[in-house]
Amino acid sequence: MTAFTLRPANERGRGGAYWLDSHFSFSFGDYHDPEHMGYRDLRVINEDYVAPSGGFPPHPHRDMEIITYVMEGALAHKDSLGTGATIRPGEIQRMSAGTGITHSEFNASDKEQVHLLQIWIMPAQRGGVPSYAQQKINAAAVTGKFGLIASQTGREGSITMQQDADLWLAKLAKGQSAEFTLREGRGAYAQMAKGSATLDGQPLAAGDGVNWDGSGKVRFTAVEDSEILLFDLN
């Protein structure tokens, strides 16, 4: 039987400003928790609520794969590569910071908040060339099952990242189930982006994270309409 390690939503770190409410699954910024420094190459999962017109002014990053998944609203992005884009639900954005990149992120609306997950994954090698990518997620591939949305090779139409890691997404209607099989030697981390579900009988609420190691098949069943991100890590 698979042994799961739960990271409850209500035990995450907190931070923010007058325009920002952030929940940290792992140590980040002023929030330091030596028992939650990341999982394998997964370093950050921040759930952010950004108020209308609020946002992060230009700031630098390096040697990190940064993935943005927007659940509500729209996030405007600008960076030192000359990229200007807006990320909306149904899309995925990846920024490879490499040797260094500066970017800003702002709520594109002056009326509605934006709700997103910001994810950092350690790259396979340091000092890469900075790059940006953004694309729509194939809705059919992730409806009622796990579909690949990010990978090292870009297979199955997924967005690329510079690490031996796969990011899967399942959008499940209430009562639907989806299975995932982990290969020997790999580790998995699942994040409940929306809704609630069970994982082989383990209840998961919105914001909860859970990890497990070792090969075998697991089953998620949606208690209500849900979105689940699942990281398959080396």
Buried (B, 14 or more C-beta within 10 A) or exposed (E): EBEBEBBEBEEBBEBBEEBBBBBBBBBBEEBEBEEBEBBBBBBBBBBBBBBBEBBBEEEEBBBBBBBBBBBEBBBBBBBEEEBEEBBEBEBBBBBBBBEEBBBBBBBBBEEEBBBBBBBBBBBBEEEBEBBBBBBEBBEEBBBBBBBBBBBBEEEEBBBBBBBBBBBBBBBBEEEBBBEBEBEEEBBBBBBBBBBBBBBBEBEBEBBBBBBBBEEBEBEBBBBEBBBBBBBBBB
